[in-house]
Amino acid sequence: MINSYQDLEVWKKAMELVMDIYKITQTFPKEELYGLTNQLRRASVSVPANIAEGWGRGITKNH
């Protein structure tokens, strides 16, 4: 049963993506810290955040 956005497979996969991106970007050159590294990290974090936000909007509309 799905009681929360955290129960959604897509959210779980998105969190795996975040972890993978953080691991990969740790190997990037330090001069990329505020460029590509930061952009990739922010983009990956936005995926599960948007899923959670959408879940909250769906719950609010149904009640």
C-alpha positions in Angstrom: 0.0 0.0 0.0 1.2 3.5 -0.8 0.9 5.8 2.2 3.6 8.3 1.3 5.6 9.6 -1.6 8.5 7.6 0.0 6.6 4.4 -0.9 6.7 5.2 -4.6 9.2 3.3 -6.7 9.9 6.4 -8.8 10.9 8.4 -5.7 13.1 5.5 -4.5 14.8 5.5 -7.9 15.2 9.2 -7.9 16.9 9.0 -4.5 19.3 6.4 -5.9 20.0 8.8 -8.8 20.9 11.5 -6.2 23.3 9.2 -4.4 24.9 8.2 -7.7 25.3 11.8 -8.9 27.0 12.8 -5.6 29.4 9.8 -5.8 30.3 10.5 -9.4 30.7 14.3 -8.9 33.1 13.7 -6.0 35.6 12.6 -8.7 35.2 15.8 -10.7 38.0 18.3 -10.6 37.8 20.9 -7.8 37.6 23.7 -10.4 34.2 22.3 -11.4 32.8 22.5 -7.9 30.7 25.6 -8.6 30.0 24.8 -12.2 29.1 21.4 -13.6 29.2 19.6 -10.2 26.8 22.0 -8.5 24.4 22.0 -11.5 24.3 18.2 -11.6 23.7 17.9 -7.9 20.9 20.5 -7.8 19.2 18.9 -10.9 19.3 15.5 -9.3 17.9 16.7 -6.0 15.1 18.4 -7.7 13.7 15.2 -9.1 12.7 13.5 -5.8 11.8 17.0 -4.4 9.3 17.5 -7.2 7.8 14.1 -6.7 7.2 14.8 -3.0 5.7 18.2 -3.9 3.4 16.6 -6.4 2.4 14.0 -3.9 1.5 16.7 -1.4 -0.6 18.6 -3.9 -2.5 15.4 -4.8 -3.3 14.7 -1.2 -4.5 18.2 -0.6 -6.8 18.2 -3.5 -8.4 14.9 -2.5 -9.3 16.0 1.0 
